[in-house]
Amino acid sequence: MNLTKMTLSFKDLAGEQQAFAGGKGGSLAKLYQANFPVPDGFAILPAAFVDDALTPEAWSHIRSHLNRLRNTYGPITFAVRSSAMSEDSAHASFAGEFETVLNVKADDEIYEAIHRVYNSRLNERVKAYSLAKGLDIAHDIAVIVQQLVLAESSGVLFTANPINGQRDQAMISASWGLGEAIVSGLVNPDTLVVDKMTGRVLNRDTADKLVMTVCGRIGTEEEAVPDKLRRRPVLSDQEAAELVRLGQRIESLFGTPMDIEWTRANKQFAIVQARPITTLPEAEPPTPIEWKLPKGAYVGMRNNIVELMADPLTPLFGTLGLSSVNKSMGNLLMTFFDKPGIMPEELIITVNEYAYYNGSIKPWPMFKIILNSVGILKRMFRGAVERWTEFGRPAYVATIKRWQVQKWRQLPATEILKATRELSEATIDAYGALVSGVIPAAWMSEGLFTLAYKLIKKGEDPSAPTFLMGFDSLPIRAEKSLYDLAEWVRLYPVLATYLNGTPSARLAEELGNEQPPPGIETKNWREWQNRFQMHLQKYGHTIYNLDFANPVPADDPSPLLDTMKLFLSGQGVNPYSRQKTAIL
């Protein structure tokens, strides 16, 4: 067997061979050969192991590497880390999933550490992470042996801000001692956000660092941070800027934002790991510094229907949806005011993509409203209930039914656009019919009841809202529907086990699968699908945001499936019992 295929130093690990050294080994070799401050070391390739143990030939070659490092650097201690083929890739990092052994010196200690790291590929957490990422649970793994830096401080550098996705910012976590305290979550580290262009620290959060990881006689141990260091910044502004410059060079070498583990000793930084950031969000737009109303508007208010548009509007709703809202609301107000030109032409305006109610009414139209207020109120409240029950809701339901029977995928784009407009306008017409009469009338009724109750109630009597507790509202009925579904599923243990153990996102995808999963009877699977679809049909169209680019539960039922699984596992509260308790 060719020993160079089993162990290779960072210096000799050529480009075509780096893939066999795993993600970590390949990136460290690439950095070492590009003259970055990477502690010297070598990679033990998968071919060095047979039946989960080092071959004698491989161990002999490893001892030669160890002797070379000792002869070059004097008495040193070593770090032994994993380097799986899929580790530290752009799709999966496996951070903290495999074993790491620090501070081993003697050959027998290193031999044991190598086997411990290599066999950690069989850990349950590695298998679980692999399944979550859609990877094969059988891992080829290399092992990295590297000179250990006796770090005074260490941490993690992200060359893009992992919180807001900004590529022009870097984020640093820093603590005293070795980096294991950060990786394992033992310490709350300092956090710095740095402008990559200027090196200026944009934000600094200096933590109270209670614990640090240090080298023991063998391995590592945790000890208390000295009082004088607990609240002291680990890195100065100048040191943070120096680290970010180093990170930018690494980012340029790999061509992607990087997650870099660093150490610092004797005023020198060293890089012990570098991998692509796998969970970087899309960059958030910069925070607006100017909030300018559209031309002709002088007052913008966040009330009324705008409360259903709490987030920035998506481009689709901001154009297509908002025009429907303005058209429908304009028609409604026209029926109350009985004259055109009183309210602004655009009732809902946007500022920095946020919706605002346009309160820019000129003096003369305002005077007309006051002068005609009695007539406006009569038109608003006369027939208010009928406006909802006989016109608003029936027209809304009829529009939905007319388009529900259409075969959407076969319609031309013009028809889909027409449907979107009609459905949007019907929705706002129904909303207007409801809020313009029924809801204000109910509000006044409750207000009068509360006032009357205050006059007659005794000191120990409950408050007025107590009389509404236990009301069989739509949210309660929806919750009871999911609870009933979970109780039905309990009757079929195999189905219950499958639903409880399968991620909700995958269950949502399987709702349309006619073929049941292995071991589940077809009739039980179909009945489960039908019952859940009936729930979605009845309760799956509730909204919290009017912007139709946001999915309703019928579009993304994963949260409902999570709730059902809580009931199924016995962790959810029985809604029937809760409602009954509220009434008593």
C-alpha positions as CSV (number, residue, x, y, z in Angstrom):
1,M,0.0,0.0,0.0
2,N,1.2,3.5,-0.9
3,L,1.6,5.4,2.4
4,T,1.3,8.8,0.7
5,K,-2.3,7.8,0.1
6,M,-2.9,7.3,3.8
7,T,-1.2,10.3,5.4
8,L,-0.2,13.7,3.9
9,S,1.2,16.9,5.5
10,F,-0.6,20.2,4.8
11,K,2.4,21.1,2.7
12,D,2.1,18.0,0.5
13,L,-1.7,17.7,0.3
14,A,-2.1,18.7,-3.4
15,G,-5.3,20.1,-4.9
16,E,-6.6,16.8,-6.3
17,Q,-5.9,15.0,-3.0
18,Q,-7.5,17.6,-0.8
19,A,-10.9,16.1,-1.5
20,F,-9.8,12.9,0.2
21,A,-8.8,14.8,3.3
22,G,-12.4,16.0,3.9
23,G,-13.7,19.6,4.2
24,K,-11.6,20.7,7.1
25,G,-8.4,19.0,6.0
26,G,-8.7,20.3,2.4
27,S,-9.3,23.9,3.5
28,L,-6.5,23.9,6.1
29,A,-4.1,22.6,3.5
30,K,-5.2,25.2,1.0
31,L,-4.7,28.0,3.5
32,Y,-1.3,26.6,4.7
33,Q,0.0,26.4,1.1
34,A,-1.3,30.0,0.5
35,N,0.9,31.2,3.5
36,F,-1.9,31.9,5.9
37,P,-1.1,31.5,9.6
38,V,-2.2,27.9,9.9
39,P,-0.5,25.7,12.6
40,D,1.4,22.9,10.9
41,G,-0.1,19.4,10.7
42,F,-1.1,16.5,8.6
43,A,-4.2,14.6,7.4
44,I,-4.9,10.9,8.0
45,L,-6.9,9.8,5.0
46,P,-9.7,7.2,5.2
47,A,-7.5,4.6,3.5
48,A,-5.4,4.5,6.7
49,F,-8.2,2.7,8.5
50,V,-9.3,-0.9,8.1
51,D,-12.2,-2.3,10.3
52,D,-12.3,1.0,12.2
53,A,-8.6,0.8,13.2
54,L,-5.4,2.3,11.9
55,T,-3.2,-0.1,9.9
56,P,0.3,-0.7,11.3
57,E,1.8,0.9,8.2
58,A,-0.4,4.0,8.6
59,W,0.6,4.3,12.3
60,S,4.3,4.1,11.4
61,H,3.9,6.9,9.0
62,I,1.9,9.0,11.5
63,R,4.8,8.6,14.0
64,S,7.1,9.9,11.3
65,H,4.9,13.0,10.9
66,L,4.8,13.6,14.7
67,N,8.6,13.3,15.0
68,R,9.0,15.8,12.1
69,L,6.8,18.3,13.9
70,R,8.6,17.9,17.2
71,N,12.0,18.3,15.6
72,T,10.8,21.5,13.9
73,Y,8.9,23.2,16.7
74,G,10.3,21.6,19.9
75,P,8.1,20.2,22.7
76,I,4.6,20.8,21.4
77,T,1.1,19.5,22.1
78,F,-1.4,18.4,19.5
79,A,-5.1,18.8,18.5
80,V,-6.9,15.9,16.8
81,R,-10.0,16.8,14.8
82,S,-12.4,15.2,12.3
83,S,-12.6,16.0,8.7
84,A,-15.5,14.2,7.0
85,M,-15.9,14.2,3.2
86,S,-19.2,16.2,3.6
87,E,-18.0,18.3,6.5
88,D,-17.5,22.1,6.2
89,S,-19.1,22.1,2.7
90,A,-21.4,24.8,1.4
91,H,-24.4,22.7,2.3
92,A,-23.5,21.2,5.7
93,S,-21.0,22.2,8.3
94,F,-21.3,19.3,10.9
95,A,-20.1,21.9,13.4
96,G,-19.7,20.2,16.8
97,E,-21.1,16.9,15.6
98,F,-17.9,14.9,15.5
99,E,-15.4,14.5,18.3
100,T,-12.4,16.8,18.9
101,V,-9.5,16.0,21.2
102,L,-7.2,18.8,22.3
103,N,-3.9,18.8,24.2
104,V,-2.4,15.3,23.6
105,K,1.4,14.9,23.6
106,A,2.6,11.3,23.8
107,D,2.2,8.8,20.9
108,D,-0.1,6.5,22.8
109,E,-2.4,9.5,23.7
110,I,-2.5,10.6,20.1
111,Y,-3.2,7.0,18.9
112,E,-6.2,6.8,21.2
113,A,-7.4,10.3,20.2
114,I,-7.3,9.4,16.5
115,H,-9.5,6.3,17.0
116,R,-11.9,8.3,19.2
117,V,-12.3,11.0,16.6
118,Y,-12.6,8.5,13.7
119,N,-15.2,6.4,15.4
120,S,-17.3,9.5,16.3
121,R,-18.8,9.2,12.8
122,L,-21.0,6.5,14.3
123,N,-22.6,8.8,16.9
124,E,-26.3,9.2,16.9
125,R,-26.1,13.0,16.6
126,V,-24.0,12.6,13.4
127,K,-26.7,10.3,11.9
128,A,-29.5,12.7,12.9
129,Y,-27.7,15.7,11.4
130,S,-27.0,13.7,8.2
131,L,-30.7,12.8,7.8
132,A,-31.8,16.4,8.4
133,K,-29.4,17.5,5.6
134,G,-30.4,14.7,3.3
135,L,-27.0,13.1,3.4
136,D,-25.8,9.5,3.5
137,I,-25.4,8.5,7.2
138,A,-22.3,6.3,6.3
139,H,-19.4,8.8,6.4
140,D,-15.9,8.6,5.0
141,I,-13.9,10.5,7.5
142,A,-10.3,11.8,7.6
143,V,-8.6,12.8,10.8
144,I,-6.5,16.0,11.2
145,V,-3.5,16.1,13.6
146,Q,-2.2,19.6,14.1
147,Q,0.0,21.6,16.4
148,L,-2.2,23.1,19.2
149,V,-1.9,26.8,19.7
150,L,-1.9,27.5,23.5
151,A,-4.3,30.3,22.9
152,E,-4.7,33.3,25.2
153,S,-7.9,34.1,23.3
154,S,-9.9,32.6,20.5
155,G,-13.2,32.7,18.8
156,V,-15.1,32.7,15.5
157,L,-15.1,35.2,12.6
158,F,-17.9,35.4,10.1
159,T,-16.9,37.3,7.0
160,A,-20.5,38.2,6.4
161,N,-23.0,39.2,9.1
162,P,-25.0,36.0,9.8
163,I,-27.8,37.9,11.5
164,N,-28.8,40.3,8.8
165,G,-27.0,38.8,5.8
166,Q,-25.0,42.0,5.1
167,R,-21.9,41.1,3.1
168,D,-20.1,44.3,3.9
169,Q,-20.1,43.5,7.6
170,A,-18.1,40.9,9.6
171,M,-19.1,39.5,12.9
172,I,-16.6,38.3,15.6
173,S,-17.2,36.2,18.7
174,A,-14.3,36.2,21.1
175,S,-13.5,34.7,24.5
176,W,-10.5,34.0,26.7
177,G,-8.6,30.7,26.4
178,L,-9.3,27.9,23.9
179,G,-12.2,28.1,21.5
180,E,-14.1,25.1,22.9
181,A,-15.9,27.2,25.4
182,I,-17.6,29.1,22.6
183,V,-18.2,26.0,20.4
184,S,-19.8,24.1,23.3
185,G,-21.9,27.1,24.5
186,L,-20.2,27.3,27.9
187,V,-19.4,31.0,27.7
188,N,-21.2,34.0,26.5
189,P,-18.5,35.6,24.3
190,D,-17.9,39.2,23.3
191,T,-19.6,40.1,20.0
192,L,-18.3,42.7,17.5
193,V,-19.7,43.8,14.2
194,V,-17.1,45.4,11.9
195,D,-17.3,47.3,8.7
196,K,-15.2,45.3,6.2
197,M,-14.3,48.3,4.1
198,T,-13.1,50.6,6.8
199,G,-12.3,48.2,9.7
200,R,-14.4,50.3,12.0
201,V,-16.2,48.6,14.8
202,L,-19.9,49.3,14.2
203,N,-21.2,47.5,17.4
204,R,-19.5,46.0,20.4
205,D,-21.2,43.8,23.1
206,T,-18.6,43.0,25.8
207,A,-19.9,40.0,27.8
208,D,-19.3,39.0,31.4
209,K,-17.2,35.9,30.5
210,L,-17.4,33.5,33.5
211,V,-15.7,30.4,32.1
212,M,-12.6,29.7,29.9
213,T,-11.3,26.4,28.5
214,V,-7.6,25.8,29.2
215,C,-5.2,22.9,28.7
216,G,-5.0,20.4,31.6
217,R,-2.4,17.7,32.1
218,I,-4.1,15.7,29.4
219,G,-6.9,17.2,27.4
220,T,-8.7,20.4,28.5
221,E,-10.6,21.6,31.5
222,E,-12.8,24.6,32.4
223,E,-11.8,27.2,34.9
224,A,-13.2,30.5,36.1
225,V,-12.1,33.6,34.2
226,P,-10.0,35.9,36.5
227,D,-12.1,38.8,37.8
228,K,-9.9,41.4,36.0
229,L,-10.6,39.7,32.6
230,R,-14.3,38.9,33.0
231,R,-15.7,42.2,31.6
232,R,-12.6,43.3,29.7
233,P,-12.8,43.3,25.9
234,V,-11.0,40.3,24.4
235,L,-10.0,42.2,21.3
236,S,-9.3,45.9,20.8
237,D,-10.7,47.8,17.8
238,Q,-7.3,47.6,16.1
239,E,-7.0,43.8,16.7
240,A,-10.6,43.3,15.5
241,A,-9.8,45.2,12.3
242,E,-6.6,43.1,11.8
243,L,-8.6,39.9,12.2
244,V,-11.2,41.1,9.7
245,R,-8.5,41.9,7.1
246,L,-7.2,38.4,7.5
247,G,-10.7,37.0,7.1
248,Q,-11.3,39.0,3.9
249,R,-8.2,37.5,2.4
250,I,-9.5,34.0,3.2
251,E,-12.9,34.9,1.8
252,S,-11.2,36.0,-1.5
253,L,-9.2,32.7,-1.6
254,F,-12.4,30.6,-1.3
255,G,-14.7,33.0,-3.2
256,T,-17.5,32.8,-0.6
257,P,-18.4,34.2,2.8
258,M,-16.5,32.1,5.4
259,D,-17.0,30.9,9.0
260,I,-13.5,31.0,10.5
261,E,-12.2,29.7,13.8
262,W,-9.2,31.7,15.1
263,T,-6.8,31.7,18.0
264,R,-4.5,34.4,19.3
265,A,-1.2,33.9,21.2
266,N,1.8,36.1,21.6
267,K,0.0,38.9,19.7
268,Q,-0.4,36.7,16.6
269,F,-3.5,35.3,15.1
270,A,-3.7,31.7,13.8
271,I,-6.4,30.0,11.8
272,V,-7.5,26.5,12.9
273,Q,-10.6,26.1,10.7
274,A,-12.4,27.7,7.8
275,R,-15.6,26.7,6.2
276,P,-18.3,28.3,4.0
277,I,-21.2,29.8,5.9
278,T,-24.1,27.4,5.3
279,T,-27.0,29.4,6.8
280,L,-26.4,32.9,5.5
281,P,-29.7,34.8,5.0
282,E,-30.3,37.1,2.1
283,A,-29.0,40.5,2.9
284,E,-31.5,42.8,4.5
285,P,-32.1,46.1,2.7
286,P,-30.5,49.1,4.5
287,T,-32.6,50.7,7.2
288,P,-34.3,53.8,5.6
289,I,-33.2,57.1,6.9
290,E,-35.8,59.2,5.1
291,W,-39.5,58.6,5.5
292,K,-41.0,60.9,2.8
293,L,-44.8,60.9,2.2
294,P,-45.9,60.8,-1.5
295,K,-46.7,64.0,-3.2
296,G,-49.9,65.6,-2.0
297,A,-50.1,63.6,1.3
298,Y,-49.3,65.3,4.6
299,V,-50.5,62.7,7.1
300,G,-50.0,59.0,7.2
301,M,-51.6,56.8,9.9
302,R,-51.2,53.2,10.9
303,N,-54.8,52.3,11.7
304,N,-57.9,50.7,10.3
305,I,-57.2,48.2,7.5
306,V,-53.5,49.0,7.6
307,E,-53.3,47.0,10.8
308,L,-53.6,44.0,8.6
309,M,-50.5,45.1,6.7
310,A,-48.0,45.2,9.5
311,D,-44.9,44.2,7.5
312,P,-43.3,45.9,4.4
313,L,-45.5,45.1,1.4
314,T,-44.2,42.6,-1.2
315,P,-43.8,44.0,-4.7
316,L,-46.8,41.9,-5.9
317,F,-49.2,43.1,-3.3
318,G,-47.8,46.7,-3.3
319,T,-48.9,47.0,-7.0
320,L,-51.7,44.5,-7.7
321,G,-53.2,44.2,-4.2
322,L,-53.0,47.8,-3.1
323,S,-54.9,49.0,-6.1
324,S,-57.7,46.6,-5.3
325,V,-57.8,47.8,-1.7
326,N,-58.0,51.5,-2.8
327,K,-60.7,50.8,-5.4
328,S,-62.9,48.8,-2.9
329,M,-62.4,51.2,0.0
330,G,-63.1,54.2,-2.3
331,N,-66.4,52.7,-3.5
332,L,-67.4,52.0,0.1
333,L,-66.8,55.5,1.4
334,M,-68.5,56.9,-1.7
335,T,-71.8,55.2,-0.5
336,F,-71.4,56.8,2.9
337,F,-70.4,60.3,1.9
338,D,-72.7,60.4,-1.2
339,K,-70.3,62.8,-2.9
340,P,-67.0,62.3,-4.8
341,G,-63.8,64.1,-4.0
342,I,-64.1,64.2,-0.2
343,M,-61.5,61.5,0.6
344,P,-58.0,61.3,-1.1
345,E,-57.9,59.4,-4.3
346,E,-55.4,56.9,-2.8
347,L,-56.7,55.9,0.6
348,I,-53.7,53.6,1.3
349,I,-50.2,55.0,0.5
350,T,-46.8,53.5,1.0
351,V,-43.6,54.9,2.6
352,N,-40.5,52.7,2.3
353,E,-42.8,49.8,1.4
354,Y,-44.9,50.2,4.6
355,A,-48.6,50.9,4.1
356,Y,-50.2,54.0,5.7
357,Y,-53.8,55.2,5.8
358,N,-53.9,58.5,4.0
359,G,-55.4,61.1,6.3
360,S,-54.7,64.0,4.1
361,I,-58.1,65.6,4.0
362,K,-58.3,69.2,2.9
363,P,-60.2,71.8,5.0
364,W,-63.2,72.1,2.8
365,P,-63.9,68.4,2.4
366,M,-63.4,68.0,6.2
367,F,-66.0,70.7,6.7
368,K,-68.4,68.8,4.4
369,I,-67.9,65.6,6.5
370,I,-68.7,67.5,9.7
371,L,-71.7,69.2,8.1
372,N,-73.1,66.0,6.8
373,S,-72.1,63.8,9.7
374,V,-75.7,62.9,10.7
375,G,-76.4,61.7,7.1
376,I,-73.2,59.8,6.9
377,L,-73.9,57.9,10.2
378,K,-77.4,57.1,9.0
379,R,-76.1,55.6,5.8
380,M,-73.4,53.7,7.7
381,F,-75.5,52.1,10.4
382,R,-78.9,51.8,8.6
383,G,-79.0,48.2,7.3
384,A,-75.4,47.5,8.6
385,V,-76.2,43.9,9.4
386,E,-77.9,43.3,6.1
387,R,-75.0,44.9,4.2
388,W,-72.9,42.0,5.5
389,T,-75.3,39.1,5.6
390,E,-77.2,39.8,2.4
391,F,-74.6,41.5,0.2
392,G,-71.0,41.5,1.5
393,R,-70.6,37.9,2.5
394,P,-72.8,36.3,-0.3
395,A,-71.0,38.2,-3.0
396,Y,-67.6,37.2,-1.5
397,V,-68.6,33.5,-1.3
398,A,-70.0,33.6,-4.9
399,T,-66.7,35.0,-6.2
400,I,-64.7,32.4,-4.5
401,K,-66.9,29.5,-5.8
402,R,-66.8,30.9,-9.3
403,W,-63.0,30.8,-9.4
404,Q,-62.6,27.7,-7.3
405,V,-64.0,25.4,-10.0
406,Q,-61.5,26.7,-12.6
407,K,-58.5,24.6,-13.6
408,W,-55.9,27.1,-12.7
409,R,-53.0,25.5,-14.5
410,Q,-54.8,25.6,-17.8
411,L,-55.8,29.3,-17.6
412,P,-53.9,31.9,-19.6
413,A,-52.0,34.5,-17.6
414,T,-54.6,37.2,-18.4
415,E,-57.3,35.1,-16.7
416,I,-55.2,34.5,-13.6
417,L,-54.6,38.2,-13.3
418,K,-58.3,38.8,-13.7
419,A,-59.1,36.3,-11.0
420,T,-56.5,37.8,-8.6
421,R,-58.1,41.3,-9.1
422,E,-61.7,40.0,-8.6
423,L,-60.8,37.9,-5.5
424,S,-58.8,40.8,-4.0
425,E,-61.6,43.3,-4.5
426,A,-64.2,40.8,-3.3
427,T,-62.2,40.3,-0.1
428,I,-61.9,44.0,0.6
429,D,-65.6,44.5,-0.2
430,A,-66.5,41.9,2.3
431,Y,-64.1,43.4,4.9
432,G,-65.6,46.8,4.3
433,A,-69.1,45.5,4.7
434,L,-68.2,44.0,8.0
435,V,-66.1,46.7,9.6
436,S,-68.3,49.6,8.4
437,G,-71.4,48.5,10.4
438,V,-71.4,45.2,12.2
439,I,-68.1,45.6,14.1
440,P,-68.7,49.2,15.2
441,A,-72.3,48.3,16.3
442,A,-70.9,45.3,18.3
443,W,-68.2,47.6,19.8
444,M,-70.8,50.1,20.9
445,S,-73.0,47.4,22.3
446,E,-70.1,46.0,24.3
447,G,-69.2,49.5,25.5
448,L,-72.7,50.1,26.7
449,F,-72.8,46.7,28.4
450,T,-69.5,47.3,30.1
451,L,-70.7,50.7,31.4
452,A,-74.0,49.3,32.6
453,Y,-72.3,46.4,34.3
454,K,-69.9,48.8,36.1
455,L,-72.9,50.6,37.6
456,I,-74.6,47.4,38.9
457,K,-71.8,45.0,39.7
458,K,-70.6,44.3,43.3
459,G,-67.0,44.5,44.3
460,E,-66.4,40.8,44.2
461,D,-68.1,40.3,40.8
462,P,-65.9,39.4,37.8
463,S,-65.0,41.9,35.2
464,A,-67.2,42.3,32.1
465,P,-64.9,40.3,29.7
466,T,-65.3,37.3,31.9
467,F,-68.7,36.8,30.4
468,L,-67.1,36.0,27.0
469,M,-64.8,33.4,28.4
470,G,-65.4,30.0,26.9
471,F,-67.3,31.4,23.9
472,D,-67.2,28.9,21.1
473,S,-65.2,31.1,18.7
474,L,-63.8,30.2,15.4
475,P,-60.2,29.8,16.8
476,I,-61.5,27.5,19.5
477,R,-63.4,25.4,17.0
478,A,-60.3,25.2,14.8
479,E,-58.3,24.0,17.7
480,K,-60.9,21.4,18.7
481,S,-60.9,20.1,15.1
482,L,-57.2,19.4,15.3
483,Y,-57.6,17.8,18.7
484,D,-60.4,15.5,17.3
485,L,-58.1,14.6,14.4
486,A,-55.3,13.7,16.8
487,E,-57.7,11.5,18.8
488,W,-58.8,9.7,15.7
489,V,-55.2,9.1,14.7
490,R,-54.5,7.5,18.1
491,L,-56.8,4.6,17.1
492,Y,-54.2,3.5,14.5
493,P,-50.8,3.2,16.3
494,V,-48.7,2.6,13.1
495,L,-50.1,5.8,11.6
496,A,-49.7,7.7,14.8
497,T,-46.0,6.6,15.1
498,Y,-45.3,7.7,11.5
499,L,-47.0,11.1,11.9
500,N,-45.3,11.8,15.2
501,G,-41.8,10.9,13.9
502,T,-42.0,12.6,10.5
503,P,-41.0,16.3,10.1
504,S,-44.1,18.4,9.4
505,A,-42.7,19.9,6.3
506,R,-42.4,16.4,4.8
507,L,-45.9,15.5,5.9
508,A,-47.2,18.6,4.2
509,E,-45.6,17.4,0.9
510,E,-47.1,13.9,1.4
511,L,-50.7,15.2,1.7
512,G,-51.3,14.6,-2.0
513,N,-49.5,11.2,-2.2
514,E,-52.0,8.4,-2.9
515,Q,-49.4,5.8,-2.1
516,P,-49.2,5.3,1.7
517,P,-45.8,5.1,3.5
518,P,-44.5,1.5,4.2
519,G,-46.5,-0.3,6.9
520,I,-49.6,2.0,6.8
521,E,-52.8,0.6,5.5
522,T,-54.1,2.5,2.4
523,K,-57.6,3.1,3.8
524,N,-56.1,4.6,7.0
525,W,-53.8,6.8,5.1
526,R,-56.5,8.1,2.7
527,E,-58.9,8.7,5.6
528,W,-56.2,10.7,7.4
529,Q,-55.6,12.8,4.3
530,N,-59.3,13.4,3.8
531,R,-59.9,14.5,7.4
532,F,-56.9,16.9,7.4
533,Q,-57.9,18.3,4.0
534,M,-61.4,18.9,5.4
535,H,-59.9,20.8,8.3
536,L,-57.9,22.9,5.9
537,Q,-61.0,23.6,3.8
538,K,-62.9,24.9,6.8
539,Y,-60.2,26.5,8.9
540,G,-57.1,26.8,6.6
541,H,-57.8,30.3,5.2
542,T,-57.4,32.5,8.2
543,I,-54.9,35.4,7.8
544,Y,-52.7,37.6,10.0
545,N,-51.5,39.6,7.1
546,L,-53.6,40.9,4.1
547,D,-50.6,40.7,1.8
548,F,-51.5,37.7,-0.4
549,A,-47.9,36.8,-1.0
550,N,-47.9,35.4,2.5
551,P,-49.1,31.8,2.6
552,V,-52.2,30.9,4.6
553,P,-52.3,27.6,6.5
554,A,-54.0,25.8,3.6
555,D,-50.9,26.7,1.5
556,D,-48.4,25.8,4.2
557,P,-50.0,23.5,6.8
558,S,-46.7,22.7,8.6
559,P,-47.6,24.7,11.8
560,L,-51.0,23.0,12.0
561,L,-49.4,19.6,11.7
562,D,-47.0,20.6,14.5
563,T,-50.1,21.5,16.7
564,M,-51.8,18.2,15.8
565,K,-48.6,16.3,16.8
566,L,-48.5,18.1,20.1
567,F,-52.0,16.7,20.8
568,L,-51.0,13.3,19.5
569,S,-48.0,13.1,21.8
570,G,-50.0,14.2,24.8
571,Q,-48.1,17.5,25.2
572,G,-51.0,19.8,24.1
573,V,-53.8,21.0,26.3
574,N,-57.3,19.6,25.7
575,P,-59.2,22.5,24.2
576,Y,-62.5,21.1,25.4
577,S,-61.3,21.0,29.0
578,R,-59.8,24.4,28.7
579,Q,-63.1,25.9,27.3
580,K,-65.1,24.1,30.0
581,T,-62.9,25.4,32.8
582,A,-63.2,29.0,31.4
583,I,-67.0,28.8,31.6
584,L,-67.1,27.5,35.2
